[in-house]
Amino acid sequence: MSSLPVAAVLPELLAALQHAPQVLLNAPTGAGKSTWLPLQILKAGSVPGKIILLEPRRLAARNVAQRLAELLNEKPGETVGYRMRAETCVGPGTRLEVVTEGILTRMLQNDPELSGVGLVILDEFHERSLQADLALALLLDVQQGLRDDLTLLIMSATLDNARLKQRLPDAPVITSEGRAYPVERRYQPLSTQHRFDEAVAIAAAELLRHESGSMLLFLPGVGEIQRVQEQLSGRTGTDVILCPLYGALPLSEQRKAILPAPAGQRKVVLATNIAETSLTIEGIRLVVDTAQERVANYDPRTGLTKLLTQRTSQASMTQRAGRAGRLEPGLCLHLISAEQAERATAQTPPEILQSDLSGLVMELLQWGCPEPDRLTWLDTPPAVNLAAARQLLTQLGALEAGRLSLKGQKMAALGNDPRLAAMLVAARNADEIATAAKLAAILEEPPRGGASDLANAFSRHQPNWQQRAKQLCQRLKSHGGMADSNEIPRLLAQAFPDRIARRRGLDGRYQLANGMGAMLDREDALTRHEWLIAPLLLQGNQSPDARILQAIAVDIDALTRACPSLVEQSDTIEWDEAQGTLKAFRRNQIGRLTLSVRPLAKPSEEELHQAILNGLRDKGLGALNWTPEAEQYRLRLHCAARWLPQFAWPSVSDEALLASLEAWLLPQMAGVHSLRALKALDVKAALQNLLDWSLRQRLDSELPTHYTVPTGSRIAIRYHEDNPPALAVRMQEMFGEAITPSIAEGRIPLVLELLSPAHRPLQITRDLGAFWAGSYREVQKEMKGRYPKHVWPDDPANTAPTRRTKKYS
């Protein structure tokens, strides 16, 4: 085993682990970093305490632990053990634990000092899963505040060293050159004349015909694996075994894909990107890479996740190609053009930038860190995703005033997804706990394809669901309960109140309580039910409606009796446009879904006014009577905020005015009981309620409604949102004025629209003195002939102004 490539850097690595709190290891695929190195660190005895090896996937964790135990001629659970969701295999003598990422987070929350642990190894860190980023942030916090003796080893074949070095500038970087055999990389775009699965099968079968050895075929998802396997089965010889490989397969099937092919045969392993790293798949000489992967992309606006099939990064293609050169010179066929491969991104975007962060926020709050920026992140969690996460946690009752509520603390202690945790803590007795635990197990690993009726899945006794449900019951200290399908709607409603759905047509379309659309296939038996709860949804790429993956029919009356808090009662008064009157209704709603409406007796003035304000928020400010005076008052406030920003002017945008109707409009609404009365309301007087006395005085003095010209006439100033304020005045009335008038503490000159005696525009100027001295001469010549009875002096700046003709001057 010492001939493994990583053995060459073992002395350097052991020395670094003695002196540095964090160490970075670059080692190519097959170097032995996962399946040999941890045992050597353990054997050296230089790390006091237990070693935790973090793997990004359960499949990898189980198989890495199995391999490490085999090297010691032991079984898992002795020196080497593993922990993952629903499965634990450790013993009193276990010194090296292989764990999945969520498990490490639970270990940290339960024991922030990680008592008895000397080294944490973060394997395949380039995958940048959300849990790995969270684990690193928490571990760095532990190092800084609790355990300066805890050591971290971060390793991968394609580390983003620039980003890591930026955050961990003192961490030594150790590089194992590896011992990979040369891999010939070819590029061949898929044929457009065949479906994707058929084109991939044709390319793979052609390569098998011309090359020896077993093949690893990378596909984006389980559906593609199954379809390509079917296409390949008729295109390969009897000596070829087809072995699918993905996380949901039984362990025996996974082992079949990982172990060498029987003598005289070769295998084709059809895998997702799960096979890029960690797993050693024996006997592979050929790799066919579709250069595609399926990633989850969370939309904080809808709260739903969309599955996107996208091109893999260059780092991922390199990882996949490396699988062909483990044992001998190999060949990798990328099913895209070389130009497309060159244009691919360098690294796969980290999950933290495109994930639902409700679980992360709950973990941080449990950690005592309400502000994420207090921790060290390779990529800062997006603010919009954090805001959506806090909103969901508040809706679930986990958050109060920015902190975990008592319910939130119970939820966080479970370590489940926040929605499922809300469901589990809502269970009130042993039977309900058993029901909630089984539901949680099903929703964590939902059935693939087939029926969408959750009741069908609940009636099945699938071993992995049973095992997980038993574990959850033990965590809740409950024994002997019997799962009861009658309790499903009430429990689901605690976790998915926004996903209660009502049918809105006969074509499988539903509306969710959060206002979004969702749909079932037309032929789905569930479509005969008016009301559903749909805990599992997937945002589609084409339709704006989400696809319902799992749902259950509900009796809405029984549900609202069991969960009265779901129902919100609101009294609304609606405008009857035809009659110009207001009508009062009482609505019972679940979110945006109306359960019932009934008319109300004559409402009070307070209720009427609140209804009018609600109606305005729906209809917009255009429903008010905006007189020219009101428009100008609003424009003056808008301009004041721009020209005199040192004062606290209120915002008068549509959004701000609609949000503050109670402050400015309501005080003017005494006696307003109808649309006619609302139309008669003085909007300008209402807007004045936005200002205190001193601001009103300042507005009138610095942005006046009128300007007094030299003749004494008060001329209205015309304000505009985008243009300077304007004064339209007859030219003779401005005689004697040598400079342009200004407002707003002299900062804003007025635009003068100088008019003829017949009020026709003659000149527009912002510099009156320059006009008198310049182009006025041209105006004077023309106007003397057209209006001979009026005064047209040679020196207007020093001539008395007049409103009258020569006869009366």
Residue pairs with C-beta under 8 A, 6 or more apart in sequence:
1 7
1 32
1 36
1 71
3 179
4 31
4 32
4 36
4 179
5 27
5 28
5 30
5 31
5 32
5 176
5 177
5 178
5 179
6 25
6 27
6 31
6 32
6 33
6 36
6 37
6 176
7 32
7 36
7 40
8 176
8 177
9 25
9 27
9 174
9 175
9 176
10 37
10 40
12 174
13 23
13 25
13 37
13 41
13 153
13 174
14 41
14 44
14 46
16 23
16 172
16 174
17 23
17 41
17 46
17 47
17 119
17 151
17 153
18 46
20 151
20 170
20 171
20 172
21 143
21 148
21 150
21 151
21 152
21 170
21 171
22 140
22 143
22 151
22 152
22 153
22 154
22 168
22 170
22 171
23 151
23 152
23 153
23 154
23 171
23 172
23 174
24 154
24 155
24 159
24 161
24 164
24 165
24 168
24 171
24 172
24 173
24 174
25 33
25 153
25 154
25 155
25 156
25 173
25 174
25 175
25 176
26 155
26 156
26 157
26 158
26 159
26 161
26 173
26 174
26 175
26 176
27 33
27 155
27 156
27 157
27 175
27 176
27 178
28 157
28 176
28 177
28 178
28 180
28 322
29 157
29 178
29 180
29 277
29 319
29 322
29 323
29 326
30 178
30 179
30 180
30 280
30 322
30 323
30 325
30 326
31 157
31 176
31 178
31 179
33 123
33 155
33 176
34 53
34 55
34 60
34 64
34 123
34 124
34 278
35 64
35 67
35 68
35 71
35 280
36 71
38 51
38 53
38 68
38 96
38 121
39 68
39 71
39 72
39 80
39 96
41 47
41 51
41 119
42 51
42 79
42 95
42 96
47 118
47 119
47 151
48 118
48 149
49 116
49 117
49 118
49 119
50 94
50 95
50 96
50 97
50 116
50 117
50 118
51 95
51 96
51 97
51 117
51 118
51 119
51 120
51 121
52 97
52 99
52 104
52 107
52 114
52 117
52 119
52 120
52 121
53 64
53 96
53 97
53 98
53 99
53 121
53 123
54 99
54 100
54 101
54 104
54 120
54 121
54 122
54 123
54 132
54 135
55 61
55 64
55 98
55 99
55 100
55 101
55 123
55 124
55 278
56 100
56 101
56 123
56 124
56 127
56 129
56 131
56 132
56 277
56 278
57 100
57 247
57 274
57 278
58 84
58 85
58 87
58 100
58 247
59 245
59 246
59 247
59 254
59 274
59 279
60 123
60 124
60 274
60 277
60 278
60 279
61 82
61 84
61 98
61 99
61 100
62 82
62 84
62 87
62 98
62 251
62 254
63 254
63 255
63 258
63 278
63 279
64 98
64 123
64 278
64 279
65 76
65 80
65 81
65 82
65 89
65 98
66 76
67 280
68 80
68 96
68 98
69 75
69 76
69 77
69 78
69 79
69 80
72 78
72 79
72 80
74 80
76 82
76 89
77 89
77 90
77 91
77 94
78 91
78 93
78 94
79 93
79 94
79 95
79 96
80 94
80 95
80 96
80 97
80 98
81 88
81 89
81 90
81 91
81 94
81 96
81 97
81 98
82 88
82 89
82 90
82 97
82 98
82 99
83 89
83 90
83 97
83 98
83 99
83 100
83 103
84 99
84 100
84 103
85 100
85 102
85 103
85 444
85 468
86 441
86 464
86 467
86 468
86 471
87 467
90 97
99 107
100 131
101 129
101 131
101 132
101 134
101 135
102 131
102 415
104 120
104 131
104 135
105 131
105 134
105 135
105 138
105 363
105 415
106 415
107 114
108 114
108 135
108 138
108 139
108 142
108 367
109 363
109 366
109 367
109 412
109 413
109 415
112 142
112 146
112 367
113 142
113 146
113 147
114 120
114 142
114 147
114 150
117 150
118 149
118 150
118 151
119 150
119 151
119 152
119 153
120 139
120 150
120 151
120 152
120 153
121 152
121 153
121 155
122 132
122 135
122 136
122 152
122 153
122 154
122 155
123 155
123 156
123 278
124 155
124 156
124 157
124 277
124 278
125 132
125 136
125 154
125 155
125 156
125 159
126 156
126 157
126 158
126 159
126 160
126 277
126 315
126 319
126 347
126 348
127 156
127 277
127 348
128 160
128 347
128 348
128 349
128 350
128 351
128 352
128 378
128 379
129 351
130 350
130 351
130 352
130 355
130 357
130 360
133 350
133 351
133 352
133 377
133 378
133 379
134 352
134 360
134 363
136 152
136 154
136 376
136 378
137 375
137 376
137 377
138 367
138 375
139 150
139 152
140 152
140 375
140 376
141 367
141 369
141 375
141 376
142 150
143 150
143 152
154 164
154 171
156 277
157 277
157 318
157 319
157 322
158 315
158 318
158 319
158 347
160 347
160 378
161 173
163 378
163 379
164 171
164 378
165 171
165 173
167 376
167 377
167 378
180 322
180 325
180 326
181 325
181 326
181 327
181 328
181 329
181 330
182 325
182 329
182 330
183 287
183 321
183 322
183 324
183 325
183 329
183 330
183 331
183 332
184 329
184 330
184 331
184 332
185 321
185 332
185 334
186 331
186 332
186 333
186 334
187 333
187 334
187 336
187 337
187 338
187 341
188 203
188 333
188 334
188 335
189 335
189 336
189 337
189 340
190 196
190 199
190 200
190 203
190 290
190 335
190 336
191 199
191 202
191 203
193 199
194 202
196 224
197 224
197 227
197 228
197 230
197 231
198 231
199 335
200 217
200 219
200 224
200 228
200 231
200 288
200 290
200 335
201 228
201 231
201 232
201 235
202 231
202 235
203 288
203 333
203 335
204 215
204 217
204 228
204 232
204 268
204 288
205 232
205 235
205 236
207 215
207 286
207 288
207 331
207 333
208 215
208 236
208 240
208 268
208 286
211 285
211 286
211 331
212 266
212 285
213 266
213 283
213 284
213 285
213 286
213 328
213 330
214 261
214 266
214 267
214 268
214 269
214 283
214 284
214 285
214 286
215 266
215 267
215 268
215 269
215 284
215 285
215 286
215 287
215 288
216 268
216 269
216 271
216 275
216 281
216 284
216 286
216 287
216 288
216 320
216 323
216 324
217 228
217 268
217 269
217 270
217 271
217 287
217 288
217 290
218 271
218 272
218 273
218 275
218 276
218 287
218 288
218 289
218 290
218 320
219 225
219 228
219 270
219 271
219 272
219 290
219 292
220 272
220 290
220 292
220 293
220 294
220 309
221 272
221 294
221 307
221 309
222 246
222 248
222 272
222 448
223 449
224 290
225 244
225 246
225 270
225 271
225 272
226 244
228 270
229 242
229 244
229 270
232 242
232 268
232 270
233 242
236 242
236 268
239 264
239 265
239 266
240 265
240 266
240 267
240 268
241 261
241 262
241 265
241 266
241 267
241 268
242 267
242 268
242 270
243 253
243 256
243 257
243 267
243 268
243 269
243 270
244 253
244 257
244 269
244 270
244 271
245 253
245 254
245 257
245 258
245 269
245 270
245 271
245 272
245 274
245 275
245 281
246 271
246 272
246 274
247 274
248 445
248 448
249 257
257 267
257 269
257 271
257 281
258 279
258 280
258 281
258 282
259 282
260 282
260 283
261 267
261 283
266 283
267 283
269 275
269 281
269 284
271 281
272 293
272 294
273 293
273 312
273 316
273 320
275 281
275 323
276 316
276 319
276 320
276 323
277 319
280 326
281 323
283 327
284 323
284 324
284 326
284 327
284 330
285 324
285 327
285 328
285 330
285 331
286 324
286 330
286 331
286 332
286 333
287 320
287 321
287 323
287 324
287 330
287 331
287 332
287 333
288 332
288 333
288 335
289 312
289 317
289 320
289 321
289 332
289 333
289 334
289 335
290 335
291 311
291 312
291 317
291 334
291 335
291 336
291 340
291 341
291 344
292 309
292 310
292 311
292 312
293 309
293 310
293 311
293 312
293 316
293 348
294 307
294 308
294 309
294 310
295 307
295 308
295 310
295 348
295 354
296 305
296 306
296 307
296 308
296 351
296 354
296 355
297 305
297 306
297 307
297 308
297 354
298 304
298 305
298 306
298 354
298 355
298 356
298 385
299 305
299 306
299 539
300 382
300 384
300 385
300 387
300 388
301 388
302 516
302 539
302 546
303 356
303 388
303 392
303 498
303 514
304 516
304 537
304 538
304 539
304 546
305 356
305 538
305 539
306 538
306 539
306 540
306 541
307 538
308 541
311 336
311 340
311 344
312 320
312 344
312 348
313 344
313 345
313 346
313 347
313 348
314 341
314 344
314 345
314 346
314 347
315 346
315 347
315 348
316 348
317 334
317 341
317 344
320 332
321 332
321 334
323 330
323 332
324 330
324 331
324 332
334 341
350 378
350 379
352 360
352 377
352 379
352 381
353 379
353 382
355 385
356 385
356 388
356 389
357 381
357 382
357 385
357 386
357 388
357 389
358 388
358 389
358 392
358 393
358 417
358 418
358 419
359 417
359 418
360 381
360 389
361 372
361 386
361 389
361 390
361 393
362 393
362 398
362 404
362 408
362 411
362 412
362 418
362 421
363 412
364 370
364 372
364 375
365 399
365 403
365 404
365 408
365 412
366 404
366 409
366 412
366 413
369 375
370 402
370 403
372 380
372 381
372 386
373 380
390 399
390 402
392 418
392 419
393 399
393 408
393 418
394 400
395 497
395 498
396 411
396 418
396 419
396 422
396 494
396 495
397 405
397 407
397 408
397 422
398 404
398 405
398 407
398 408
398 411
398 412
398 418
398 421
398 422
399 405
399 408
400 408
404 412
407 422
407 425
410 421
410 425
411 418
411 421
411 422
411 424
411 425
412 421
414 421
414 424
414 425
414 472
414 475
414 476
415 421
416 424
416 440
416 472
417 444
419 495
419 496
419 535
420 439
420 440
420 443
420 444
420 495
422 494
422 495
423 436
423 439
423 440
423 491
423 492
423 494
423 495
424 433
424 436
424 437
424 440
424 472
424 476
426 432
426 436
426 490
426 491
426 494
426 495
427 433
427 435
427 436
427 476
427 491
429 481
430 478
430 479
430 480
430 481
430 482
431 481
431 482
431 483
431 484
431 487
432 481
432 484
432 487
432 491
433 473
433 476
433 478
433 481
434 469
434 473
434 478
434 481
434 482
434 483
434 484
435 481
435 483
435 484
435 485
435 487
435 488
435 491
436 472
436 487
436 491
437 468
437 469
437 470
437 472
437 473
437 476
437 483
438 458
438 465
438 466
438 469
438 483
439 454
439 458
439 488
439 491
439 492
440 468
440 469
440 472
441 464
441 465
441 466
441 468
441 469
441 472
442 454
442 457
442 458
442 465
442 550
443 535
443 536
443 550
444 468
445 464
445 465
445 468
446 457
446 536
446 549
446 550
447 457
447 550
451 457
451 524
451 525
452 520
452 524
452 526
452 548
452 549
452 550
452 551
453 525
453 526
453 550
453 551
453 552
453 553
454 488
454 535
454 550
454 551
454 552
455 485
455 488
455 552
455 553
457 550
458 483
458 485
458 488
459 485
469 483
473 479
473 481
488 552
489 533
489 552
489 554
489 555
489 558
489 559
489 562
490 559
490 562
490 563
492 533
492 535
492 552
493 500
493 533
493 559
493 563
493 566
494 563
495 535
496 533
496 534
496 535
497 513
497 566
497 590
497 591
498 512
498 513
498 514
498 591
499 512
499 513
499 514
499 518
499 533
499 534
499 535
499 537
500 512
500 513
500 531
500 532
500 533
500 554
500 559
500 566
500 590
500 591
500 593
501 510
501 511
501 512
501 513
501 518
501 531
501 532
501 533
501 534
501 548
501 551
502 510
502 511
502 530
502 531
502 593
503 509
503 510
503 527
503 529
503 530
503 531
503 532
504 510
504 511
504 517
506 527
507 519
507 522
508 519
508 520
508 521
508 522
508 524
508 527
509 517
509 518
509 519
509 545
510 517
510 518
510 519
510 520
510 532
510 534
510 548
511 517
511 518
511 592
511 593
512 518
512 534
512 546
512 591
512 592
512 593
513 590
513 591
513 592
513 593
514 591
514 592
515 591
515 592
516 545
516 546
517 544
517 545
517 546
518 534
518 537
518 545
518 546
518 547
518 548
519 543
519 545
519 546
519 547
519 548
520 526
520 527
520 548
520 551
521 527
526 532
526 548
526 551
526 553
529 553
529 554
530 556
531 553
531 554
531 555
531 556
531 559
532 548
532 551
532 552
532 553
532 554
533 551
533 552
533 554
534 548
534 549
534 550
534 551
535 550
535 551
536 548
536 549
536 550
536 551
537 546
537 547
537 548
537 549
538 546
538 547
538 549
539 546
539 547
540 546
540 547
556 595
559 566
560 566
560 567
560 590
560 595
566 590
567 588
567 589
567 590
567 595
568 588
568 589
568 590
568 591
569 586
569 587
569 588
569 589
570 586
570 587
570 589
571 584
571 585
571 586
571 587
571 600
571 603
571 607
571 611
572 584
572 585
572 586
572 587
572 611
572 614
573 582
573 583
573 584
573 585
573 603
573 607
573 608
573 610
573 611
573 612
573 614
573 615
574 582
574 583
574 585
574 611
574 615
575 581
575 582
575 615
575 619
575 675
576 582
576 583
577 675
580 674
580 675
580 676
581 674
581 675
582 608
582 611
582 612
582 673
582 674
582 675
583 599
584 599
584 600
584 601
584 602
584 603
584 607
584 608
584 611
585 597
585 598
585 599
585 600
586 597
586 598
586 599
586 600
587 594
587 595
587 596
587 597
588 594
588 595
588 596
588 597
589 595
603 611
605 673
608 672
608 673
609 666
609 669
609 672
612 669
612 672
612 678
613 661
613 662
613 665
613 666
615 623
616 623
616 624
616 658
616 661
616 665
617 658
617 661
620 654
620 658
621 654
621 657
621 658
623 678
624 630
624 665
624 678
624 679
624 681
624 683
625 678
625 679
625 680
625 681
625 683
626 634
626 683
627 683
627 684
629 684
630 682
630 683
630 684
630 687
632 705
632 718
632 719
633 684
633 687
633 688
634 652
634 687
635 719
635 720
635 721
636 699
636 703
636 705
636 719
637 649
637 650
637 652
637 687
637 690
637 691
637 699
638 652
638 721
639 703
639 719
639 725
639 744
639 748
640 647
640 649
640 699
640 702
640 703
640 744
641 649
641 651
643 703
643 744
643 747
643 748
644 698
644 702
644 744
644 745
644 747
647 695
647 698
648 695
649 695
650 656
650 660
650 690
650 691
651 657
652 687
652 690
657 664
660 690
663 689
663 690
664 686
664 687
664 689
664 690
665 681
665 686
665 689
667 686
667 689
668 681
668 682
668 685
668 686
668 689
669 678
669 681
671 677
672 678
672 681
688 696
691 699
702 743
702 744
702 745
703 719
703 725
703 743
703 744
704 717
704 743
705 716
705 717
706 714
706 715
706 716
706 717
707 714
707 715
707 717
707 727
707 741
707 743
707 750
708 714
708 715
709 715
709 727
709 729
709 733
709 734
709 737
709 801
710 733
710 734
710 735
710 736
710 737
710 801
711 732
711 733
711 801
711 802
711 803
713 729
713 733
713 803
715 727
715 728
715 729
715 733
717 725
717 726
717 727
717 743
717 750
718 725
718 726
718 727
718 728
719 725
720 726
723 751
724 748
724 749
724 750
724 751
724 766
725 743
725 748
725 750
725 751
726 750
726 751
726 752
726 753
727 741
727 750
727 751
727 752
727 753
728 753
728 755
728 761
729 752
729 753
729 754
729 755
730 754
730 755
730 756
730 757
730 759
730 803
731 754
731 755
731 756
731 762
731 763
731 779
731 796
732 757
732 790
732 791
732 801
732 802
732 803
733 801
733 802
733 803
734 752
734 754
734 768
734 796
734 801
735 791
735 793
735 796
735 797
735 799
735 800
735 801
735 802
736 796
736 797
736 798
736 799
736 800
736 801
737 768
737 797
737 801
738 768
738 769
738 772
738 797
738 798
739 768
739 769
740 749
740 750
740 752
740 765
740 766
740 767
740 768
740 769
741 749
741 750
741 752
741 768
742 748
742 749
742 750
743 750
749 766
749 767
750 766
751 764
751 765
751 766
752 763
752 764
752 765
752 766
752 768
753 761
753 763
753 764
754 761
754 762
754 763
754 764
754 765
754 771
755 761
755 762
756 762
756 783
756 786
756 787
757 787
757 790
758 787
762 779
762 783
763 771
763 775
763 776
763 779
765 771
769 797
772 795
772 796
772 797
773 797
776 796
780 792
780 794
783 790
783 792
784 792
789 805
789 806
789 807
790 805
790 806
791 799
791 802
791 805
791 806
791 809
793 799
802 809
